[in-house]
Amino acid sequence: MASIKDVAAAAGVSVATVSRVLNDHPSVSADARTRVRAAVETLGYRPNAVARSLRTDQTRTLGLVISDVMNPYFTELARSVEEEARALGYSVIIGNADERPDLQDHHVRTLLDRRIDGLLVSPTDGGSPLMLDAVHAGTPMVFVDRWIPGVDVPVVRSDGQAAVRDLVAHLHRLGHRRLAIIAGPAATTTGRERVDAFRAALREHGLELPDAYTGQGDFQADSGRRVTEGFLDLPEPPEVVFAADNLMALGALDAIRARGLRVPDDIALAAFDDVRWFVHTDPPVTAIAQPTGELGRAAVRALVDRIEGRPGESVTLPARLVVRRSCGEPEPGRPGPPETSPTQSPVRRSAS
């Protein structure tokens, strides 16, 4: 493997000149710059990233702590983060919290020890002293999808309230009146926000959300299965189960089928967080879709802004309702709701 001395010898310049060229220093002549770059290309020289980080105090590395790598939403989010970071000249190290605050803190501590330049986090709970200490110490940080209220950190997320309102209106038009929800963890902002939006949307149609129709889940499939079994055991089961994320929807579907029931003939099913395989279930699942790729890219840009000394911005993007056939919608080709009904709420940005 070629060294910086080999590049200097091939270009006929000093090692210091090669270093200045690699760091885009303006004091190098155009001729020397051309010769150095030609030698780098010919020899296949790659600068030592570790040594460079010691000189510049930057590693060009971002940390990403996601809530659950098994959740297709977070898998897609991680992919978009990695792609945007690479386009901006950064690498990404990913930690999977598995919806556990202790694992979240483990990954945050490990990433900080590795001297990452900035941190993207989807908090699994209301926040930990470790994360708050990192913020107060000046670590560039951005919350994505979820956030910790009261912490002065840019938040990149989607707004699902209008989409939930569209969903409830859609279900009401279909004649459904007994609607239940599998809620996410109350310790998370998304868990609280989605159940609050669902309850408010029901009230717009003169409907209430009884305690018996509110089940506490944890964004995992097992909890969706357990809560749905409880709904099905009620003297008057709900007509619709709305799962506040895709994995809990999968668990709900398993519970329904285990009873020998059919969706939507016996009970309807809808979900927050659309995923690609929802179109392949029988019937395809009506869901609320988040702009996951856009969220990941916006989060990286906000974090890089903070790292490079520019003010970061919080970004809110609208979610949208995708109508399929799991709630009793007509077959394609028959009169009924359109295949997709996008929410028209605007993008909102605010400096943070």
Protein Blocks (a to p, Z undefined) as FASTA:
>chain_A
ZZfklmmmmnopafklmmmmmnopakbcfklmmmmmmmmmmnopacdfklmmmmnopahi
acdddfblklmklmmmmmmmmmmmmmnopacddddeklpaklmmmmmmmmmmnopabdcd
ddfbebpfklmmmmmnopacddehiacehiacddddddfklmmmmmmmmmmmnopabdcd
ddddfkbmklmmmmmmmmmmmmmnopacdfklpccdehiaklmmmmmmmmmmpmbdcfbd
cdfbfklmmmmmmmmmmnopacfkloccddehiafklmmpccddddddddfklmmmmmmm
mmmmmmnopacddddddddddddfknopacehiacddfbdcdfbdcddddZZ
